[in-house]
């Protein structure tokens, strides 16, 4: 694994492999799967997911999204954010934890458009095995959390959900109020950063396969989205607002494709293999956000003032072959002094969702143990 601590120059761009990720992946490329410009112009309702007979998916490198542990107890919890919306979570408590003492804890956020049962529970369970009290949560408008319309995009409320989870953890008698961290996977990486900028109670921040959801929607991967394409997306969303205000059906966009074709990109296939197979499928999400709300990401700048999080430490983990690597690199470049970038050799973006043999749990454990003393 390549680790770049603060103060060292990044010299690995030649190592980045972008195979199959074309410039057609543009602004509405969603964190759970890309869409082309043509697909983006045709909003569609999310597909109904009835107990499908799913293909197994690629379970190499120890893929184990639904991992459970006999060393950890799991408790379903619910708490209100400051918008008085109920947020659903799973609380993971090590069975050997001393409930008469104060223990370190952390919040774990799922990929954008996913639910806590996809990647977040796995990371929370693995870290609970290492002695942390952990919580995975469903972001508002997704999964078991409240919010209407379903699948709405609201970066401000997403960030608030992490702070609300910190509120909850700080009320637990066996949690140390001053030793709470946060881990964000994929799109949640940008929401965790957004929360930490204004919530000093979050003492350490780590991201895995992070997407800057603002930049991904404004600019596309590698700034492939033109200004005119961005304006076309905004005009389409504005027209859809008119249609829905007049009583028309809700339209959806982005997300993981429901079917693959011979023209599907490598990125679409990567996400499909997780979300549309038994490897990572959940009946509680379609991954498709509402079309009219997805443009709110264009007003989302999570890396602005990221340096103000320092001296609280930040760890950015990304795969050597991840199409999203640029976002972790940019966050690392802009962050304050207490920062570290880890590149996982041979790993792609979705690989770090569930491939236990690739996810650097040892590094995450060391980072949080060191910084939540």
CORZI-V346461 format. One record per helix or strand of 2 or more residues. SS is the DSSP state (H for helix, E for strand). FROM is the first residue (numbers start at 0). LEN is the number of residues. If there is no record, write none. Layout:
ss=[SS/SS]
from=[FROM/FROM]
len=[LEN/LEN]
This chain:
ss=[E/H/H/E/E/E/H/E/H/E/H/E/H/H/H/E/H/E/H/H/E/H/E/H/H]
from=[1/12/36/71/85/102/119/132/154/174/187/203/212/220/226/251/265/288/290/305/312/324/338/350/360]
len=[4/3/4/9/9/7/9/5/16/11/11/5/7/3/19/2/10/2/9/4/7/10/6/4/11]
